[in-house]
């Protein structure tokens, strides 16, 4: 089962905008692109989901180009509490099973 | 609304013993998933229930693992006998329906340590 590819880690400072890009070259036509956030000692938590173009909610924005082979999660004005692992899910192979890759460990510094 | 709850939060057992993990999904969620993360590895899918039926158990490591969901409500995952490599965090998730465009809700996980 093909997996998504994203940076292993990123560092940022409070108040900055953080963009995490994920590659999903083999995404299927019926796959959505979903991002989860995970804090230490907790289970993953849904952040945002989209199929194409741009989606925005109270937490983040998700940008998906026309070819859908990548997506970018944008976190505006991060705070220390945004330090977490961010997972991009996009290639279930038609199984509809949420399938995780390695995730991006984001560390926000004061 | 109560979220997905898992019991116990931690378990330390000796190699060869049996452990049973429990997951209570969100009420009304037909779909229940089990995942596992071994230290340093990805969160890996184990199996998927739709109500009381196993829809997909392709991720189950071996026959020492047995998952059940009697009555389509809570689920248990039993490991018997436990081995050292079974150590990790076991997550349960549930969703109202299966399919793309749907959000899965995860529990806090059960940290299993086999010594």
Interface residues (C-beta under 8 A of the other chain):
Chain A: X3 X30 X31 X32 X34 X41 X42 X43 X44 X45 X46 X49 X51 X87 X92 X95 X96 X97 X98 X99 X100 X101 X102 X103
Chain B: X4 X33 X35 X42 X43 X44 X45 X48 X56 X91 X93 X98 X99 X100 X101 X103 X104 X105 X106 X107 X108 X109
